[in-house]
């Protein structure tokens, strides 16, 4: 179930009251166990899935899995105002579907700020790697629904995305 993480802020945290961009100061925060899960979906022609099953040279999906792990570890280098975090776990799972794949990532750390960006970066780069490895078979591959599924830890607590059917029924 989706529940709001604490009280939402009334302003964007990466801007001072004067409107200057800054890196959020987390120096006074207490380190806690943090976890985030994210997802990305990649859609292609059904013939791509059949070709992957016949490929005897290795799985492009395994390359994508490793790329996602590597990306999570380098998130602070890619996203300008992200803090560098001591990740103690990154998992990337790729579920095959007839018309593509679903990539689910999880990042965890004991830190003073959350790991949502690490999980989202892992999902995004894994999806881009799937595209790169499979584009020779289908130039029309689509990457969609890069989204946070869950986050835990810190002052704001736990948040989970509602399933699509329940989210549509919300007032």
MARLUMVEX-167388 format. One line per field, with one value per residue: residue number from 0; residue in three letters; x, y, z of N, C-alpha, C, CB in turn. Coordinates in nm, 3 decimals, m for minus. Glycine has a CB too. Layout:
N
tiro	[NUM; ...]
migu	[ala; ...]
nx	[X; ...]
ny	[Y; ...]
nz	[Z; ...]
cax	[X; ...]
cay	[Y; ...]
caz	[Z; ...]
cx	[X; ...]
cy	[Y; ...]
cz	[Z; ...]
cbx	[X; ...]
cby	[Y; ...]
cbz	[Z; ...]
END
This chain:
171
tiro	[0; 1; 2; 3; 4; 5; 6; 7; 8; 9; 10; 11; 12; 13; 14; 15; 16; 17; 18; 19; 20; 21; 22; 23; 24; 25; 26; 27; 28; 29; 30; 31; 32; 33; 34; 35; 36; 37; 38; 39; 40; 41; 42; 43; 44; 45; 46; 47; 48; 49; 50; 51; 52; 53; 54; 55; 56; 57; 58; 59; 60; 61; 62; 63; 64; 65; 66; 67; 68; 69; 70; 71; 72; 73; 74; 75; 76; 77; 78; 79; 80; 81; 82; 83; 84; 85; 86; 87; 88; 89; 90; 91; 92; 93; 94; 95; 96; 97; 98; 99; 100; 101; 102; 103; 104; 105; 106; 107; 108; 109; 110; 111; 112; 113; 114; 115; 116; 117; 118; 119; 120; 121; 122; 123; 124; 125; 126; 127; 128; 129; 130; 131; 132; 133; 134; 135; 136; 137; 138; 139; 140; 141; 142; 143; 144; 145; 146; 147; 148; 149; 150; 151; 152; 153; 154; 155; 156; 157; 158; 159; 160; 161; 162; 163; 164; 165; 166; 167; 168; 169; 170]
migu	[unk; unk; unk; unk; unk; unk; unk; unk; unk; unk; unk; unk; unk; unk; unk; unk; unk; unk; unk; unk; unk; unk; unk; unk; unk; unk; unk; unk; unk; unk; unk; unk; unk; unk; unk; unk; unk; unk; unk; unk; unk; unk; unk; unk; unk; unk; unk; unk; unk; unk; unk; unk; unk; unk; unk; unk; unk; unk; unk; unk; unk; unk; unk; unk; unk; unk; unk; unk; unk; unk; unk; unk; unk; unk; unk; unk; unk; unk; unk; unk; unk; unk; unk; unk; unk; unk; unk; unk; unk; unk; unk; unk; unk; unk; unk; unk; unk; unk; unk; unk; unk; unk; unk; unk; unk; unk; unk; unk; unk; unk; unk; unk; unk; unk; unk; unk; unk; unk; unk; unk; unk; unk; unk; unk; unk; unk; unk; unk; unk; unk; unk; unk; unk; unk; unk; unk; unk; unk; unk; unk; unk; unk; unk; unk; unk; unk; unk; unk; unk; unk; unk; unk; unk; unk; unk; unk; unk; unk; unk; unk; unk; unk; unk; unk; unk; unk; unk; unk; unk; unk; unk]
nx	[0.084; 0.042; 0.177; 0.207; 0.537; 0.624; 0.573; 0.528; 0.777; 0.768; 0.905; 1.149; 1.429; 1.690; 1.743; 1.826; 1.663; 1.698; 1.703; 1.926; 2.112; 2.207; 2.394; 2.230; 2.272; 2.358; 2.490; 2.422; 2.239; 2.122; 2.265; 2.089; 1.940; 1.883; 1.678; 1.587; 1.368; 1.338; 1.201; 1.215; 1.082; 1.120; 1.027; 0.986; 0.982; 0.835; 1.005; 1.260; 1.286; 1.277; 1.513; 1.707; 1.691; 1.804; 2.065; 2.393; 2.618; 2.622; 2.440; 2.283; 2.134; 2.257; 2.483; 2.354; 2.254; 2.490; 2.579; 2.380; 2.432; 2.688; 2.627; 2.466; 2.656; 2.793; 2.631; 2.645; 2.832; 2.697; 2.453; 2.422; 2.383; 2.368; 2.454; 2.748; 2.728; 2.782; 2.719; 2.592; 2.468; 2.354; 2.112; 2.013; 1.755; 1.637; 1.349; 1.224; 0.996; 0.743; 0.724; 0.940; 1.136; 1.129; 1.288; 1.405; 1.532; 1.733; 1.864; 2.077; 2.187; 2.363; 2.310; 2.306; 2.128; 1.877; 1.856; 1.722; 1.786; 2.003; 1.888; 1.704; 1.881; 2.026; 1.821; 1.759; 2.003; 2.050; 1.830; 1.891; 2.121; 2.018; 1.874; 2.091; 2.232; 2.047; 1.947; 2.016; 1.843; 1.593; 1.495; 1.296; 1.269; 1.135; 1.177; 1.028; 0.831; 1.009; 1.046; 1.009; 0.955; 0.949; 1.058; 1.256; 1.338; 1.514; 1.395; 1.150; 1.040; 0.862; 0.761; 0.546; 0.469; 0.143; m0.037; m0.114; m0.395; m0.520; m0.417; m0.542; m0.800; m0.798; m0.910]
ny	[m0.117; 0.227; 0.477; 0.805; 0.934; 1.055; 1.407; 1.594; 1.804; 2.163; 2.291; 2.266; 2.075; 2.113; 2.377; 2.696; 2.931; 3.167; 3.092; 2.975; 2.702; 2.414; 2.156; 1.938; 1.963; 1.703; 1.648; 1.656; 1.459; 1.138; 0.824; 0.559; 0.237; 0.200; 0.141; 0.087; 0.012; m0.020; 0.002; m0.077; m0.099; m0.276; m0.293; m0.496; m0.639; m0.966; m1.143; m1.077; m1.182; m1.455; m1.478; m1.418; m1.645; m1.830; m1.747; m1.839; m1.729; m1.605; m1.414; m1.113; m0.994; m1.048; m0.888; m0.643; m0.659; m0.648; m0.395; m0.235; m0.272; m0.161; 0.102; 0.190; 0.211; 0.432; 0.651; 0.911; 1.032; 1.072; 1.209; 1.533; 1.655; 1.450; 1.263; 1.078; 0.742; 0.477; 0.198; m0.117; m0.320; m0.412; m0.516; m0.652; m0.765; m0.937; m0.995; m1.201; m1.145; m1.214; m1.003; m0.842; m0.721; m0.697; m0.501; m0.513; m0.344; m0.320; m0.131; m0.087; 0.058; 0.171; 0.471; 0.838; 0.948; 0.872; 0.587; 0.596; 0.716; 0.565; 0.311; 0.377; 0.471; 0.239; 0.078; 0.232; 0.243; m0.029; m0.085; 0.077; m0.053; m0.302; m0.214; m0.125; m0.368; m0.516; m0.373; m0.424; m0.617; m0.502; m0.191; m0.047; m0.069; 0.001; 0.186; 0.213; 0.338; 0.386; 0.371; 0.437; 0.182; 0.122; 0.254; 0.257; 0.353; 0.611; 0.939; 0.981; 0.731; 0.445; 0.394; 0.280; 0.198; 0.201; m0.073; m0.056; m0.074; m0.008; 0.246; 0.394; 0.396; 0.563; 0.860]
nz	[0.000; m0.065; 0.120; 0.244; 0.272; 0.566; 0.637; 0.344; 0.194; 0.169; m0.025; m0.294; m0.216; m0.308; m0.346; m0.216; 0.008; m0.121; m0.379; m0.490; m0.624; m0.443; m0.272; m0.062; 0.284; 0.477; 0.702; 0.975; 1.007; 1.122; 1.060; 0.913; 0.840; 0.501; 0.216; m0.121; m0.391; m0.742; m1.079; m1.428; m1.755; m2.058; m2.387; m2.680; m3.015; m3.042; m3.168; m3.084; m2.826; m2.888; m3.036; m2.843; m2.684; m2.853; m2.877; m2.851; m2.748; m2.505; m2.259; m2.333; m2.138; m1.900; m1.918; m1.902; m1.642; m1.489; m1.569; m1.453; m1.179; m1.162; m1.236; m1.022; m0.822; m0.910; m0.907; m0.786; m0.947; m1.179; m1.133; m1.055; m0.786; m0.606; m0.315; m0.242; m0.164; 0.075; m0.046; 0.051; m0.069; m0.389; m0.607; m0.915; m1.099; m1.377; m1.544; m1.786; m2.050; m2.293; m2.471; m2.407; m2.131; m1.772; m1.544; m1.220; m0.949; m0.653; m0.393; m0.112; 0.195; 0.487; 0.587; 0.578; 0.409; 0.159; m0.075; m0.313; m0.560; m0.642; m0.684; m0.889; m1.086; m1.139; m1.253; m1.479; m1.628; m1.668; m1.832; m2.054; m2.137; m2.211; m2.434; m2.596; m2.636; m2.777; m2.992; m3.256; m3.338; m3.321; m3.391; m3.281; m3.006; m2.685; m2.393; m2.081; m1.802; m1.579; m1.248; m0.898; m0.667; m0.398; m0.085; 0.208; 0.541; 0.729; 0.836; 0.710; 0.679; 0.551; 0.214; m0.038; m0.374; m0.503; m0.653; m1.004; m1.064; m0.820; m0.780; m0.982; m0.889; m0.674; m0.501]
cax	[0.000; 0.118; 0.147; 0.297; 0.653; 0.629; 0.508; 0.605; 0.839; 0.695; 0.991; 1.252; 1.538; 1.819; 1.750; 1.820; 1.549; 1.730; 1.692; 2.054; 2.125; 2.308; 2.387; 2.165; 2.362; 2.306; 2.591; 2.365; 2.142; 2.167; 2.266; 1.995; 1.932; 1.805; 1.657; 1.495; 1.348; 1.289; 1.169; 1.208; 1.030; 1.172; 0.939; 1.038; 0.908; 0.847; 1.118; 1.382; 1.290; 1.314; 1.655; 1.788; 1.694; 1.892; 2.201; 2.484; 2.739; 2.604; 2.316; 2.290; 2.067; 2.356; 2.562; 2.268; 2.249; 2.617; 2.579; 2.295; 2.506; 2.796; 2.567; 2.423; 2.776; 2.847; 2.521; 2.689; 2.908; 2.604; 2.349; 2.509; 2.373; 2.355; 2.563; 2.813; 2.683; 2.850; 2.623; 2.637; 2.403; 2.279; 2.064; 1.941; 1.689; 1.572; 1.244; 1.190; 0.857; 0.732; 0.744; 1.046; 1.184; 1.107; 1.409; 1.376; 1.658; 1.725; 1.988; 2.069; 2.303; 2.344; 2.356; 2.230; 2.031; 1.819; 1.920; 1.628; 1.853; 2.087; 1.800; 1.652; 1.991; 2.053; 1.715; 1.771; 2.121; 2.027; 1.738; 1.966; 2.212; 1.936; 1.852; 2.216; 2.268; 1.943; 1.897; 2.038; 1.727; 1.469; 1.522; 1.179; 1.262; 1.085; 1.203; 0.921; 0.795; 1.116; 0.973; 1.039; 0.853; 0.945; 1.174; 1.246; 1.444; 1.519; 1.289; 1.021; 0.986; 0.840; 0.667; 0.532; 0.381; 0.020; m0.055; m0.177; m0.541; m0.558; m0.381; m0.646; m0.925; m0.783; m0.979]
cay	[0.000; 0.350; 0.572; 0.918; 0.931; 1.174; 1.525; 1.641; 1.936; 2.268; 2.347; 2.176; 2.076; 2.146; 2.522; 2.776; 3.022; 3.273; 3.035; 2.920; 2.556; 2.367; 2.017; 1.934; 1.931; 1.590; 1.624; 1.641; 1.350; 1.011; 0.714; 0.451; 0.140; 0.254; 0.047; 0.133; m0.076; 0.052; m0.085; m0.024; m0.198; m0.266; m0.367; m0.520; m0.739; m1.101; m1.211; m1.051; m1.283; m1.585; m1.472; m1.426; m1.785; m1.905; m1.692; m1.930; m1.654; m1.539; m1.339; m0.967; m0.953; m1.054; m0.765; m0.536; m0.672; m0.597; m0.251; m0.175; m0.272; m0.063; 0.236; 0.226; 0.250; 0.557; 0.747; 1.047; 1.088; 1.097; 1.302; 1.636; 1.691; 1.329; 1.231; 0.949; 0.658; 0.349; 0.090; m0.250; m0.422; m0.373; m0.632; m0.624; m0.887; m0.913; m1.093; m1.208; m1.147; m1.242; m0.879; m0.761; m0.758; m0.606; m0.493; m0.470; m0.321; m0.289; m0.078; m0.075; 0.118; 0.232; 0.604; 0.952; 0.986; 0.755; 0.522; 0.592; 0.751; 0.452; 0.208; 0.427; 0.475; 0.100; 0.035; 0.308; 0.201; m0.167; m0.078; 0.131; m0.158; m0.397; m0.152; m0.128; m0.505; m0.580; m0.283; m0.481; m0.701; m0.423; m0.049; 0.013; m0.101; 0.111; 0.182; 0.290; 0.319; 0.384; 0.421; 0.389; 0.090; 0.122; 0.305; 0.237; 0.410; 0.755; 1.007; 0.972; 0.596; 0.355; 0.431; 0.177; 0.234; 0.123; m0.139; 0.034; m0.077; 0.066; 0.386; 0.457; 0.405; 0.664; 0.989]
caz	[0.000; m0.072; 0.225; 0.225; 0.360; 0.649; 0.579; 0.228; 0.209; 0.099; m0.129; m0.347; m0.119; m0.368; m0.367; m0.095; 0.007; m0.218; m0.513; m0.535; m0.623; m0.348; m0.229; 0.069; 0.394; 0.555; 0.805; 1.110; 1.008; 1.177; 0.964; 0.939; 0.730; 0.389; 0.106; m0.225; m0.507; m0.860; m1.192; m1.564; m1.849; m2.194; m2.478; m2.814; m3.093; m2.986; m3.232; m3.006; m2.719; m2.947; m3.075; m2.721; m2.641; m2.945; m2.875; m2.780; m2.711; m2.376; m2.246; m2.323; m2.016; m1.792; m1.933; m1.851; m1.497; m1.436; m1.594; m1.352; m1.051; m1.176; m1.239; m0.886; m0.748; m0.965; m0.918; m0.750; m1.059; m1.289; m1.091; m0.997; m0.645; m0.523; m0.224; m0.260; m0.053; 0.093; m0.071; 0.092; m0.153; m0.508; m0.681; m1.039; m1.147; m1.505; m1.570; m1.928; m2.092; m2.437; m2.548; m2.348; m1.997; m1.660; m1.463; m1.084; m0.880; m0.511; m0.337; 0.033; 0.261; 0.618; 0.546; 0.628; 0.306; 0.093; m0.189; m0.425; m0.686; m0.681; m0.741; m1.016; m1.182; m1.177; m1.344; m1.604; m1.705; m1.712; m1.947; m2.168; m2.182; m2.287; m2.565; m2.672; m2.671; m2.860; m3.096; m3.390; m3.368; m3.324; m3.368; m3.217; m2.863; m2.602; m2.249; m2.017; m1.662; m1.480; m1.132; m0.764; m0.617; m0.251; m0.012; 0.353; 0.622; 0.749; 0.909; 0.641; 0.691; 0.438; 0.109; m0.142; m0.485; m0.516; m0.782; m1.102; m1.053; m0.699; m0.799; m1.066; m0.813; m0.568; m0.528]
cx	[0.088; 0.079; 0.248; 0.414; 0.663; 0.550; 0.592; 0.663; 0.759; 0.779; 1.089; 1.377; 1.674; 1.834; 1.744; 1.696; 1.571; 1.724; 1.822; 2.053; 2.233; 2.288; 2.330; 2.267; 2.299; 2.398; 2.537; 2.265; 2.204; 2.160; 2.167; 2.000; 1.837; 1.793; 1.562; 1.489; 1.291; 1.266; 1.180; 1.156; 1.086; 1.082; 1.004; 0.949; 0.933; 0.966; 1.249; 1.395; 1.331; 1.462; 1.746; 1.799; 1.789; 2.038; 2.293; 2.607; 2.730; 2.481; 2.341; 2.226; 2.161; 2.448; 2.483; 2.260; 2.375; 2.626; 2.494; 2.364; 2.614; 2.740; 2.524; 2.542; 2.831; 2.741; 2.565; 2.772; 2.816; 2.499; 2.418; 2.500; 2.351; 2.478; 2.621; 2.779; 2.760; 2.750; 2.677; 2.565; 2.335; 2.240; 1.990; 1.887; 1.617; 1.477; 1.210; 1.039; 0.856; 0.767; 0.849; 1.092; 1.137; 1.231; 1.369; 1.510; 1.632; 1.863; 1.970; 2.200; 2.264; 2.400; 2.266; 2.129; 1.990; 1.894; 1.825; 1.698; 1.944; 2.004; 1.745; 1.760; 2.025; 1.950; 1.729; 1.887; 2.109; 1.935; 1.810; 2.064; 2.138; 1.911; 1.977; 2.250; 2.170; 1.896; 1.919; 1.919; 1.597; 1.503; 1.408; 1.164; 1.220; 1.121; 1.095; 0.908; 0.915; 1.057; 1.022; 0.924; 0.836; 1.071; 1.149; 1.363; 1.437; 1.397; 1.152; 0.963; 0.971; 0.736; 0.665; 0.436; 0.259; 0.022; m0.136; m0.329; m0.588; m0.528; m0.484; m0.775; m0.917; m0.856; m0.880]
cy	[0.123; 0.437; 0.684; 0.910; 1.060; 1.289; 1.573; 1.779; 2.038; 2.334; 2.241; 2.188; 2.115; 2.294; 2.591; 2.865; 3.138; 3.222; 2.980; 2.767; 2.519; 2.218; 2.018; 1.891; 1.822; 1.557; 1.601; 1.526; 1.223; 0.903; 0.607; 0.353; 0.197; 0.146; 0.112; 0.029; 0.008; m0.048; m0.006; m0.136; m0.169; m0.353; m0.378; m0.618; m0.877; m1.176; m1.188; m1.153; m1.419; m1.588; m1.480; m1.569; m1.868; m1.861; m1.781; m1.858; m1.587; m1.453; m1.188; m0.917; m0.958; m0.932; m0.648; m0.540; m0.614; m0.445; m0.177; m0.166; m0.166; 0.079; 0.281; 0.277; 0.385; 0.667; 0.890; 1.112; 1.129; 1.205; 1.410; 1.658; 1.571; 1.314; 1.094; 0.863; 0.528; 0.233; m0.041; m0.360; m0.354; m0.501; m0.584; m0.757; m0.853; m1.029; m1.088; m1.212; m1.173; m1.119; m0.787; m0.813; m0.654; m0.615; m0.441; m0.459; m0.292; m0.242; m0.064; m0.019; 0.155; 0.372; 0.712; 1.004; 0.862; 0.706; 0.510; 0.618; 0.638; 0.340; 0.250; 0.433; 0.335; 0.051; 0.103; 0.260; 0.056; m0.168; m0.024; 0.028; m0.267; m0.341; m0.163; m0.269; m0.568; m0.494; m0.335; m0.565; m0.622; m0.278; 0.020; m0.022; 0.023; 0.085; 0.269; 0.256; 0.297; 0.449; 0.360; 0.300; 0.099; 0.189; 0.286; 0.307; 0.560; 0.808; 0.989; 0.832; 0.521; 0.413; 0.319; 0.228; 0.144; 0.047; m0.048; 0.039; 0.003; 0.214; 0.459; 0.480; 0.512; 0.791; 1.096]
cz	[0.000; 0.045; 0.214; 0.321; 0.439; 0.587; 0.461; 0.256; 0.129; m0.010; m0.178; m0.260; m0.177; m0.402; m0.231; m0.102; m0.090; m0.362; m0.570; m0.525; m0.521; m0.321; m0.087; 0.174; 0.479; 0.672; 0.944; 1.120; 1.065; 1.070; 1.008; 0.822; 0.625; 0.282; 0.007; m0.336; m0.620; m0.972; m1.320; m1.652; m1.987; m2.282; m2.616; m2.888; m3.033; m3.046; m3.156; m2.894; m2.772; m2.984; m2.953; m2.671; m2.728; m2.939; m2.790; m2.726; m2.575; m2.376; m2.239; m2.193; m1.896; m1.798; m1.874; m1.698; m1.433; m1.455; m1.490; m1.217; m1.054; m1.171; m1.100; m0.806; m0.792; m0.976; m0.889; m0.860; m1.174; m1.257; m1.007; m0.846; m0.553; m0.434; m0.262; m0.138; m0.046; 0.077; m0.017; 0.014; m0.270; m0.579; m0.804; m1.089; m1.276; m1.534; m1.719; m1.947; m2.242; m2.520; m2.487; m2.214; m1.897; m1.573; m1.326; m1.012; m0.733; m0.465; m0.187; 0.087; 0.403; 0.601; 0.604; 0.527; 0.228; m0.030; m0.309; m0.557; m0.734; m0.744; m0.876; m1.124; m1.230; m1.278; m1.479; m1.689; m1.750; m1.834; m2.071; m2.224; m2.257; m2.427; m2.651; m2.721; m2.770; m2.978; m3.237; m3.434; m3.381; m3.291; m3.295; m3.070; m2.785; m2.457; m2.184; m1.870; m1.572; m1.357; m1.003; m0.720; m0.466; m0.200; 0.136; 0.420; 0.633; 0.820; 0.844; 0.638; 0.560; 0.343; 0.007; m0.248; m0.484; m0.648; m0.873; m1.087; m0.933; m0.714; m0.881; m0.988; m0.702; m0.603; m0.567]
cbx	[m0.095; 0.095; 0.151; 0.222; 0.782; 0.774; 0.490; 0.517; 0.987; 0.647; 1.067; 1.284; 1.549; 1.840; 1.634; 1.949; 1.522; 1.869; 1.640; 2.170; 2.160; 2.301; 2.529; 2.041; 2.394; 2.288; 2.683; 2.298; 2.088; 2.082; 2.409; 1.850; 1.881; 1.870; 1.600; 1.539; 1.253; 1.389; 1.027; 1.347; 0.874; 1.323; 0.800; 1.181; 0.951; 0.719; 1.133; 1.381; 1.154; 1.228; 1.683; 1.728; 1.554; 1.842; 2.200; 2.527; 2.768; 2.726; 2.240; 2.221; 1.945; 2.440; 2.599; 2.127; 2.233; 2.737; 2.527; 2.167; 2.569; 2.874; 2.447; 2.357; 2.882; 2.908; 2.408; 2.769; 3.012; 2.533; 2.234; 2.479; 2.261; 2.338; 2.514; 2.970; 2.534; 2.918; 2.591; 2.613; 2.300; 2.364; 1.972; 2.033; 1.590; 1.677; 1.118; 1.254; 0.783; 0.591; 0.614; 1.000; 1.338; 0.975; 1.517; 1.278; 1.735; 1.677; 2.027; 2.039; 2.356; 2.417; 2.360; 2.324; 2.089; 1.681; 1.971; 1.517; 1.936; 2.163; 1.684; 1.591; 2.116; 2.053; 1.576; 1.789; 2.249; 1.965; 1.617; 2.043; 2.287; 1.800; 1.811; 2.330; 2.275; 1.824; 1.963; 2.165; 1.711; 1.364; 1.549; 1.057; 1.399; 0.931; 1.350; 0.790; 0.701; 1.248; 0.825; 1.061; 0.889; 0.933; 1.200; 1.243; 1.576; 1.534; 1.320; 1.034; 0.856; 0.795; 0.706; 0.481; 0.455; m0.104; m0.124; m0.143; m0.591; m0.486; m0.245; m0.674; m0.959; m0.636; m1.059]
cby	[m0.001; 0.424; 0.505; 1.050; 0.909; 1.216; 1.639; 1.645; 1.934; 2.373; 2.472; 2.209; 1.942; 2.063; 2.572; 2.861; 3.076; 3.331; 3.137; 2.978; 2.500; 2.447; 1.946; 1.838; 2.057; 1.467; 1.737; 1.769; 1.323; 0.971; 0.653; 0.505; m0.001; 0.384; m0.089; 0.272; m0.196; 0.162; m0.147; 0.029; m0.198; m0.311; m0.297; m0.574; m0.736; m1.181; m1.163; m0.907; m1.293; m1.615; m1.343; m1.337; m1.845; m1.890; m1.547; m2.044; m1.550; m1.457; m1.384; m0.901; m1.040; m1.185; m0.738; m0.547; m0.820; m0.667; m0.220; m0.252; m0.412; m0.086; 0.237; 0.106; 0.143; 0.532; 0.708; 1.043; 0.986; 0.968; 1.229; 1.761; 1.788; 1.203; 1.231; 0.964; 0.629; 0.342; 0.078; m0.270; m0.505; m0.277; m0.721; m0.554; m0.945; m0.897; m1.067; m1.331; m1.012; m1.291; m0.806; m0.619; m0.770; m0.643; m0.401; m0.569; m0.204; m0.412; 0.058; m0.213; 0.243; 0.150; 0.614; 1.064; 1.094; 0.785; 0.383; 0.695; 0.880; 0.398; 0.178; 0.566; 0.542; 0.008; 0.065; 0.456; 0.219; m0.252; 0.012; 0.257; m0.219; m0.425; m0.003; m0.075; m0.589; m0.613; m0.149; m0.565; m0.805; m0.479; 0.021; m0.029; m0.155; 0.128; 0.233; 0.266; 0.202; 0.459; 0.394; 0.507; m0.053; m0.022; 0.455; 0.086; 0.370; 0.824; 1.154; 1.024; 0.603; 0.216; 0.569; 0.042; 0.222; 0.214; m0.277; m0.010; m0.221; 0.009; 0.397; 0.370; 0.270; 0.694; 1.037]
cbz	[0.120; m0.206; 0.367; 0.245; 0.279; 0.672; 0.687; 0.102; 0.161; 0.198; m0.077; m0.497; m0.056; m0.493; m0.459; m0.077; 0.148; m0.190; m0.605; m0.453; m0.765; m0.216; m0.236; 0.068; 0.480; 0.465; 0.810; 1.152; 0.866; 1.301; 0.950; 0.960; 0.781; 0.331; 0.157; m0.281; m0.473; m0.903; m1.177; m1.614; m1.851; m2.203; m2.489; m2.808; m3.244; m3.010; m3.377; m2.948; m2.650; m3.073; m3.153; m2.611; m2.645; m3.086; m2.821; m2.872; m2.814; m2.340; m2.122; m2.443; m1.991; m1.802; m2.084; m1.911; m1.456; m1.504; m1.737; m1.339; m1.023; m1.308; m1.334; m0.815; m0.763; m1.102; m0.823; m0.621; m1.109; m1.326; m1.009; m1.061; m0.625; m0.612; m0.076; m0.279; m0.066; 0.232; m0.221; 0.241; m0.072; m0.603; m0.593; m1.147; m1.040; m1.619; m1.482; m1.993; m2.056; m2.472; m2.560; m2.334; m1.994; m1.579; m1.530; m1.010; m0.945; m0.428; m0.402; 0.097; 0.183; 0.737; 0.393; 0.666; 0.211; 0.055; m0.149; m0.404; m0.669; m0.559; m0.645; m0.996; m1.120; m1.053; m1.284; m1.574; m1.621; m1.597; m1.913; m2.126; m2.062; m2.213; m2.547; m2.586; m2.545; m2.774; m3.082; m3.391; m3.261; m3.223; m3.499; m3.289; m2.812; m2.618; m2.212; m2.086; m1.649; m1.531; m1.148; m0.664; m0.657; m0.194; m0.045; 0.390; 0.568; 0.618; 0.921; 0.501; 0.757; 0.487; 0.042; m0.081; m0.621; m0.507; m0.766; m1.244; m1.044; m0.577; m0.866; m1.189; m0.752; m0.543; m0.404]
END
